[in-house]
Amino acid sequence: MKVLFRQPFPNLKINSSRMLRNQSHKPVMLEQAIKYLNPKNGHNFLDMTFGAGGHTERILQENNSAVVYCLDRDPTAYSIAQKFSLQYPNRVVSLKGKFSDLPTLLKKFDCKMNSFDGILFDFGASSMQFDTASRGFAISKNGPLDMRMDPEENILTAADILAKADQTDLYKIFKIYGEEKHSKKIANAIIESRYLFRPLKTTYDLCELVKNVCDNEKRFDMLHRLAHPATKIFQALRIFVNNELNEINHGIILANHYLKIGGIMVTIAFHSLEDTIVKRHIQGNVNENVANVLPLKYKTSPIHMNSSNDFLNVINDNCWHQVNKHVVTPTIDEVEENPRSRSARLRAAIKIK
């Protein structure tokens, strides 16, 4: 497969049981997702973003024989999935890897194309990742600037990027992935910090730098609560570190191949970059297997497809029928109970050919 997206900094070498569950984790839009998936006995499902297992557990509880293949790149989530496989014998298959690893992982279980009744995506970082300071995802918790969804994966951390990327690349990452209006000023400040020998190693370091650049500008989230000015910078770095948008793009392609005709795909996105990719795939607005070309232009490294090249035939027509005309959003009650759901957007689409 040809590499569709250019490398942002060419001089850098990048080597490519409920007992364990976080009780504070609340699966977002659970009731809506289960309604569209409509799990029945004998159905096979793919939970592409297992996390703490809230959606998977509900699928298993809705019937007594459906099987769920649970994928996640996070070692903690994978460990929870393995516990689930003991709690629900012969009904849970735990898989560790990225979306693009799926064909290789499923080969071990002899899973064929067009063999799943439903596929669920719950994009973004999980509550467990945000709640663990050492992972470096959260502004509110001081820890190392890591942000890798798989800490065992040999890729650049957020701290590496801040230490090595040039001003132009930092600007593009913040502007494209974070949609940050002060991208240029923040990129310049990061470069200046190197000359002053003040490396950005912790979440606190980065928060303070951005806050100073933005002159303590007041920002508000969708619930009109005060938001830290570094929120979009953290989002941008996390997306870039984990190559998230390219993985989402490839994940939708794989969903099309693994779903049965009449099978349903449910996606839960948390910002427009994720949701636009899903929407354009559902609408058939795909060019050489790429939706939303501009945001997908910048990436950390080419996805290593391995055996998945067979799945990359160009899709020229629409293979989906969206169940609802518009996206589904959380209820007011859910947002009040779980503020992290406030920006969630759910789409459900049926594979029609």
Sequence and secondary structure as in RCSB ss.txt:
>XXXX:A:sequence
MKVLFRQPFPNLKINSSRMLRNQSHKPVMLEQAIKYLNPKNGHNFLDMTFGAGGHTERILQENNSAVVYCLDRDP
TAYSIAQKFSLQYPNRVVSLKGKFSDLPTLLKKFDCKMNSFDGILFDFGASSMQFDTASRGFAISKNGPLDMRMD
PEENILTAADILAKADQTDLYKIFKIYGEEKHSKKIANAIIESRYLFRPLKTTYDLCELVKNVCDNEKRFDMLHR
LAHPATKIFQALRIFVNNELNEINHGIILANHYLKIGGIMVTIAFHSLEDTIVKRHIQGNVNENVANVLPLKYKT
SPIHMNSSNDFLNVINDNCWHQVNKHVVTPTIDEVEENPRSRSARLRAAIKIK
>XXXX:A:secstr
    SB S TT      GGGS TT   TTHHHHHHHH   TT EEEES  TTSHHHHHHHHT SS EEEEEES H
HHHHHHHHHHHHSTTTEEEEES GGGHHHHHHTTT  TT EEEEEEE S  HHHHH GGG   TTS  BS   SS
TTS S  HHHHHHH  HHHHHHIIIIIH  TTHHHHHHHHHHHHHTT    BHHHHHHHHHHHTTT  EE TTS 
EE TTHHHHHHHHHHHTTHHHHHHHHHHHHHHHEEEEEEEEEEESSHHHHHHHHHHHTT  BTTBSSTTGGGB S
S    GGGGGG     S  EEESSSS B   HHHHHH GGGTT EEEEEEE  
